[in-house]
Amino acid sequence: MNPLFLKDYYKASHYEQYPPGTNLIFSNFTPRKSRIPGINHSVFFGLKRFLKCYLDEAFNDLFDDVQPDNFIIEYRYLMEKTLGKYKRYEHLCKLLDLEYLPIAIYALPELTVVPCGVPALVMFNTEPEFFWLPNMLETILSCALWGTSTSATIARQYRLLLDEYASKTSDIPEFVDYQAHDFSFRGMYGLEAAYTSGMAHLQYFKGTDTIPSILANAQFYDKAFHLASIPATEHSVMSSYGKDHEFETYKRLLTEVYPSGMVSIVSDTWDLWNVITNYLPKLKDIILSRNGKLVIRPDSGDPGNIICGSAFAKRSLETPHLMGVVECLWEIFGGTVNSKGYKQLDPHIGVIYGDSITYERCKDICERLERKGFASTNVVFGIGSFTYQYNTRDTFGWAFKSTYCEINKLGRNITKDPKTDDGTKKSHSGILKVVRVNGAHGSTYQCLQNQTWDQFYADDNELKLAYKNGKILI
């Protein structure tokens, strides 16, 4: 799609609305406020993909291939349908003649933990007559970056949580790399949402079933391919054999289809507890003799109760729902007590739960396993679209706002401060820079407002040049 159409309609008329003589607009992209309790920051992620996909590839295609007359006819048709008679296109023709985007973008490094209220990115035009360009790009920039940054922030929270419990209860902290597995693909709002969110997940974990995110990670971030998933059944596979042949299905999968290696089998097609207390003991010798791991996958019910049961349940496979899956597997297959005093299942058997997992449920399961004396690394969590899709731009208040302009080359600090707002929408003022400061929990970032250009270009500005005049510099 022509990138000059990747904007809100009203952006098309803004170039003629600024004060006569406007020659520069300076804008910033900032997480203004968190709506998630306990999180007062957002991870900045997705800039390189945005620069490559939109500012590089899309605009270069436009500059290389466009037929100006045909473009103006199409553009005029769309604009006049909505904005009325709209006959001035000289500013766009000049951009097409220029054949590059005359803007500069300064940004924090990707994966920076950005405190709310601190800009992750600023943009301004480098040629006076294209002052209208930075804010015309707001729509696609915001669309491309708020979601990836939000998913990266949430993935990081899972990583911190799982690292914390692995540190307390496990001898295999490297297991955390694969402990949160991306199951979100089918529930995301379109392919781009799925793979860009999946890329964010892969900044903190190595496990995913979202194949396009692996390819995109390699394409945009030069990330090497890695083992991302394992063979796994679904309910259609299990039910196709029939309920009366479920045991034989398990046996065939373990001895004929996957006689070695890892395999995950969904286990609640009919009766999870029957699988665990009846089939698995009969298959114990096969499972323990395999050169590989069987991963049991419950897929319904309350995740905490299914995995953990009761903290004080009497150990008996006659009441498996009170023991929970992990302790049942311990009773059947055993394992080891690690150096921290917690039980780790035999490496031939494990558990993954991928339905209805949230951060709160993940934390609850880790806490309950700890209370029962089990390492958190006995369980893998499937993280789905409820975690990664159930968000909006307002989750962290990401917004692109102008704070400085020049009119006839005279600088003017500008801001918005609605009286009807609670203060969240009050914007910064002037030329902005970001500096490191010492906070209560170590080094963090602070926004300095109303700066001079000399102060902006000083070495202590953590916003570094990422793009200028058609060139990606990161």
C-alpha positions in Angstrom: 0.0 0.0 0.0 1.2 3.5 -0.8 2.7 4.7 2.5 1.3 8.2 2.1 -2.1 6.6 2.7 -1.0 5.0 6.0 -2.4 7.8 8.1 -5.6 9.1 9.6 -7.7 11.1 7.1 -7.4 14.3 9.0 -3.6 14.3 8.8 -4.0 15.1 5.1 -5.2 18.6 5.9 -2.8 19.5 8.7 0.0 20.8 6.5 -2.1 23.9 5.6 -3.3 24.5 9.1 0.0 25.3 10.8 1.0 29.0 11.2 2.4 30.6 8.1 6.2 30.4 8.1 6.3 27.1 10.1 9.6 25.4 9.3 10.1 22.7 12.0 8.0 20.4 14.1 9.6 18.4 17.0 7.5 15.5 18.3 8.0 12.6 20.8 6.7 9.1 21.4 6.2 8.5 25.1 4.5 6.0 27.4 2.5 8.4 29.5 0.8 6.2 32.1 0.5 2.5 33.1 -2.8 0.9 33.6 -1.2 -2.3 35.0 -0.7 -2.1 38.8 2.9 -2.4 39.9 4.3 -1.5 36.5 5.4 2.1 35.9 7.4 1.6 32.7 7.2 0.2 29.2 9.8 -1.7 27.3 10.6 0.0 24.0 10.6 -2.5 21.1 9.9 -2.7 17.4 11.7 0.3 16.0 14.0 -1.5 13.6 11.2 -3.4 12.0 9.2 -0.1 11.7 12.1 1.6 10.0 12.8 -1.2 7.6 9.2 -2.0 6.7 7.7 1.5 6.4 10.3 4.2 6.3 12.7 2.2 4.1 10.9 -0.4 2.0 7.5 1.2 1.6 8.8 4.7 0.9 11.6 3.5 -1.4 9.1 1.5 -3.4 7.0 4.7 -3.7 9.9 6.8 -4.7 11.2 4.2 -7.2 7.9 3.1 -8.8 5.3 5.8 -8.5 3.8 7.5 -11.5 3.1 11.0 -10.1 0.1 11.7 -12.2 -1.6 8.4 -11.3 -0.8 8.9 -7.6 -2.3 12.4 -7.6 -5.4 11.2 -9.3 -5.8 8.4 -6.6 -4.9 10.7 -3.8 -7.3 13.4 -5.0 -10.2 11.0 -5.3 -9.7 9.7 -1.7 -9.2 13.2 -0.2 -12.1 14.9 -2.0 -14.5 12.1 -0.9 -13.9 13.1 2.7 -12.3 16.5 2.9 -14.1 18.3 0.1 -12.4 20.1 -2.7 -8.8 19.6 -2.0 -6.6 20.8 -4.8 -3.2 21.5 -3.3 -0.8 18.6 -3.7 2.5 20.5 -4.2 3.9 19.4 -0.8 3.5 15.7 -1.8 4.9 16.3 -5.3 8.0 17.9 -3.7 8.4 14.9 -1.4 8.2 12.5 -4.4 10.8 14.7 -6.2 13.1 14.6 -3.2 13.0 10.8 -3.1 13.9 10.5 0.6 12.2 11.3 3.9 13.7 14.5 5.3 13.3 13.6 8.9 15.6 12.7 11.9 14.6 10.1 14.5 16.5 9.9 17.8 15.6 7.0 20.0 16.6 5.0 23.1 18.0 1.5 22.3 15.4 -1.2 21.8 14.5 -3.2 24.9 15.2 -0.1 27.1 12.9 -0.1 30.1 11.4 3.3 29.7 9.8 5.0 32.8 6.4 6.4 32.2 6.7 10.0 31.1 10.1 9.6 29.4 10.2 9.7 25.6 11.5 6.6 23.8 11.8 8.5 20.6 11.7 12.0 19.1 11.3 13.0 15.5 11.7 16.3 13.6 12.0 17.4 10.0 15.4 18.2 8.4 14.2 20.4 5.6 12.0 23.4 6.4 9.3 22.9 3.8 8.6 19.4 5.1 7.6 20.5 8.6 4.3 18.6 8.1 6.0 15.2 7.7 6.8 14.1 11.3 3.2 14.3 12.5 1.9 12.8 9.3 3.9 9.7 10.2 2.4 9.5 13.7 -0.4 7.2 12.7 1.7 4.3 11.3 4.5 4.8 13.8 2.1 4.5 16.8 0.3 1.6 15.1 3.6 -0.2 14.6 5.2 0.4 18.0 2.7 0.6 20.8 1.7 -3.1 20.5 5.2 -4.5 20.2 6.4 -2.4 23.1 3.4 -3.5 25.2 4.0 -7.2 24.4 7.7 -6.8 25.2 6.8 -5.2 28.6 4.5 -8.1 29.5 6.9 -10.8 28.3 9.6 -9.2 30.5 7.3 -9.3 33.5 6.8 -13.1 32.9 10.6 -13.5 32.6 11.3 -11.6 35.8 8.7 -13.7 37.6 9.9 -17.1 36.4 13.6 -16.1 37.0 12.7 -15.2 40.5 11.0 -18.5 41.3 13.7 -20.5 39.5 16.3 -18.7 41.6 14.5 -19.7 44.8 13.4 -23.3 44.0 15.4 -24.7 41.1 18.9 -25.8 40.0 18.2 -25.4 36.3 17.7 -21.6 35.8 18.4 -22.1 32.0 15.0 -23.9 31.8 13.3 -20.5 32.1 14.4 -19.8 28.5 11.6 -22.2 27.4 9.3 -21.9 30.4 6.9 -19.4 28.8 5.8 -20.6 25.4 4.0 -18.4 22.9 0.6 -19.9 22.1 -1.1 -16.6 20.9 -1.0 -16.9 17.1 -4.6 -18.0 16.5 -6.1 -15.5 18.9 -4.3 -12.4 17.6 -6.0 -9.7 15.5 -4.4 -10.5 12.2 -1.0 -11.8 11.0 1.0 -8.7 11.7 -0.2 -8.5 15.3 0.7 -12.1 15.7 4.2 -12.1 14.5 5.2 -8.7 15.8 3.9 -9.6 19.3 5.6 -12.9 18.9 8.9 -11.2 18.1 8.5 -9.3 21.4 8.0 -12.6 23.3 11.2 -13.9 21.7 13.2 -11.1 23.2 12.8 -12.8 26.6 12.0 -16.5 25.8 13.0 -19.1 23.2 9.8 -21.1 23.1 7.1 -20.3 20.5 4.6 -21.9 18.3 4.2 -18.7 16.3 6.4 -19.6 13.3 6.2 -16.2 11.5 7.7 -14.5 14.6 10.9 -16.7 14.3 11.2 -15.7 10.6 10.6 -12.0 11.4 13.1 -12.0 14.2 15.8 -13.4 11.8 14.8 -10.9 9.1 14.6 -7.7 11.2 16.9 -8.4 14.1 19.4 -10.9 12.7 18.4 -13.4 15.5 19.6 -16.9 14.8 17.0 -19.7 14.5 16.7 -21.9 17.6 14.7 -24.9 18.8 11.4 -23.3 19.3 8.8 -26.0 19.8 8.3 -29.8 20.1 5.9 -32.3 18.5 2.5 -32.1 20.2 -0.9 -33.5 19.8 -4.2 -31.7 19.7 -7.7 -32.9 20.6 -8.6 -33.8 17.0 -5.7 -36.3 17.1 -6.6 -37.9 20.4 -10.4 -38.0 19.7 -9.8 -39.5 16.2 -8.7 -42.8 17.8 -11.9 -42.9 20.0 -12.2 -42.8 23.8 -12.0 -46.6 24.1 -8.6 -46.6 22.5 -7.0 -43.7 24.4 -4.5 -45.9 26.2 -3.4 -47.5 22.9 -3.0 -44.0 21.4 -0.6 -43.0 24.2 1.4 -46.3 23.7 1.6 -45.9 19.9 2.8 -42.3 20.2 5.5 -43.2 22.7 6.7 -46.3 21.0 6.1 -46.0 17.3 5.6 -42.3 16.4 8.1 -40.8 18.9 10.2 -43.6 20.4 12.7 -40.9 21.4 12.8 -37.2 21.9 10.3 -34.8 23.4 6.6 -35.0 22.7 3.6 -33.3 24.3 0.3 -35.1 24.6 -2.9 -33.2 25.4 -4.5 -35.3 28.1 -8.0 -34.0 29.0 -9.8 -35.0 25.8 -12.0 -37.1 28.1 -10.6 -37.7 31.6 -7.3 -36.1 32.7 -7.2 -37.9 36.0 -7.8 -41.3 34.4 -4.9 -40.7 32.1 -2.6 -39.8 35.0 -3.7 -42.5 37.5 -4.5 -45.3 35.1 -2.6 -45.0 31.8 0.7 -43.4 33.0 1.5 -46.0 35.7 1.0 -48.7 33.0 3.3 -46.8 30.7 5.9 -46.0 33.4 8.6 -48.4 32.2 8.2 -47.2 28.6 8.4 -43.6 29.6 11.4 -44.0 31.8 13.3 -46.0 29.3 12.7 -43.5 26.4 15.6 -41.2 25.5 13.3 -38.2 25.7 10.6 -36.5 27.7 6.8 -36.9 27.7 5.1 -33.6 28.5 1.6 -34.0 29.8 -0.8 -31.1 28.8 -3.9 -30.5 30.8 -6.1 -28.0 28.8 -9.2 -27.2 30.9 -10.3 -26.4 34.4 -8.7 -24.0 36.9 -5.0 -23.9 36.1 -3.8 -23.5 39.7 -6.0 -26.3 41.0 -5.2 -28.6 38.1 -1.4 -28.2 38.4 -1.1 -27.8 42.1 -4.1 -29.3 43.8 -4.2 -28.6 47.5 -1.2 -27.7 49.6 -2.3 -30.1 52.3 -3.8 -32.9 50.3 -3.2 -36.4 51.5 -0.9 -38.1 49.0 -3.1 -40.6 47.3 -3.6 -41.3 43.6 -7.2 -42.1 44.6 -7.8 -38.4 44.9 -5.6 -37.0 42.2 -7.6 -33.7 41.9 -6.5 -32.9 45.4 -2.8 -33.7 44.7 -2.6 -31.9 41.4 -0.8 -33.0 38.3 2.7 -32.2 39.4 2.5 -34.1 42.7 0.7 -37.0 41.0 3.6 -37.3 38.5 6.0 -37.2 41.4 4.2 -40.1 43.1 4.4 -42.1 39.9 7.8 -41.3 38.4 9.7 -39.7 41.3 12.6 -37.4 40.7 15.3 -35.6 42.7 15.4 -33.1 45.6 17.6 -30.3 44.4 20.3 -28.3 46.3 17.6 -25.9 47.5 15.4 -28.6 48.9 12.7 -28.6 46.2 11.5 -31.6 44.2 12.2 -31.8 40.5 10.4 -34.4 38.5 12.3 -37.1 36.7 13.6 -35.6 33.4 11.5 -38.1 31.4 8.2 -36.5 32.4 6.9 -32.9 32.6 3.9 -30.6 32.4 2.7 -27.8 30.2 -0.4 -25.8 30.8 -1.5 -23.5 28.0 -5.2 -22.5 28.6 -6.3 -19.3 30.4 -2.8 -18.5 31.8 -2.3 -15.0 33.0 0.5 -13.3 34.8 -1.5 -13.6 38.1 -2.2 -17.3 37.5 1.4 -18.0 36.6 2.5 -16.4 39.8 -0.1 -18.3 41.8 1.0 -21.6 40.4 4.7 -20.8 41.2 3.8 -19.8 44.7 1.7 -22.9 45.3 4.4 -25.2 43.9 6.9 -23.6 46.3 4.6 -24.1 49.3 4.3 -27.8 48.3 8.0 -28.2 48.0 8.2 -28.4 44.2 10.6 -26.4 41.9 8.8 -23.9 39.6 10.7 -25.5 36.7 8.4 -28.5 36.8 5.9 -26.6 34.6 5.9 -24.8 31.3 3.3 -22.1 30.7 1.6 -21.5 27.3 1.1 -17.8 27.0 -1.8 -17.0 24.7 -3.7 -14.1 23.2 -5.4 -13.1 26.4 -2.0 -12.0 27.6 -0.8 -10.4 24.4 -4.0 -9.3 22.6 -6.1 -8.0 25.5 -4.4 -4.6 25.5 -4.7 -1.2 23.9 -2.5 1.8 23.3 -3.8 3.1 26.6 -2.3 0.1 28.5 0.8 2.2 28.8 -0.6 5.4 27.4 1.8 5.5 24.3 1.3 8.9 22.5 3.0 10.9 19.9 2.9 14.6 20.6 4.6 17.8 19.4 6.4 19.9 21.9 8.4 22.4 19.9 8.1 24.2 16.6 9.9 26.9 14.7 8.1 29.6 12.8 10.2 31.7 10.5 13.2 30.0 12.3 12.1 31.3 15.7 11.7 28.6 18.3 8.5 28.1 20.3 8.0 25.7 23.1 4.5 24.2 22.8 2.4 22.0 25.0 -1.1 20.8 25.7 -2.6 20.8 29.2 -6.4 20.1 29.2 -8.2 21.3 32.3 -10.7 18.5 31.9 -8.0 15.8 32.2 -6.4 14.3 35.3 -3.0 15.3 34.1 -2.2 12.2 32.1 -2.6 14.0 28.8 -0.5 17.0 29.7 2.4 16.9 27.2 6.0 17.8 27.6 7.3 21.2 26.4 10.1 22.2 24.1 13.1 20.3 22.8 13.4 17.1 24.8 16.4 15.0 25.8 16.7 11.9 28.0 19.5 11.5 30.5 20.5 8.8 33.0 20.0 9.4 36.7 20.4 7.3 39.8 17.1 6.1 41.2 16.0 4.1 44.2 16.6 0.9 42.3 19.7 1.8 40.3 20.2 3.8 37.1 17.1 5.0 35.3 16.0 7.7 32.8 14.7 11.2 33.1 13.3 13.6 30.6 14.6 17.1 30.5 12.3 19.7 28.8 12.8 23.1 27.2 16.3 22.3 26.0 18.5 24.2 23.5 19.7 22.4 20.4 23.2 22.4 21.8 21.9 20.6 24.9 19.9 18.1 22.7 23.0 17.2 20.7 25.2 16.9 23.8 26.8 13.5 24.5 24.7 12.9 27.7 21.5 12.7 25.6 20.5 9.0 25.7 18.4 9.5 22.6 20.7 8.5 19.7 20.3 9.0 16.0 18.4 6.0 14.5 17.3 7.4 11.2 18.1 10.4 9.0 17.2 11.5 5.5 16.3 8.0 4.3 19.1 6.1 6.1 18.6 3.6 8.9 21.5 4.1 11.4 20.8 1.4 13.9 
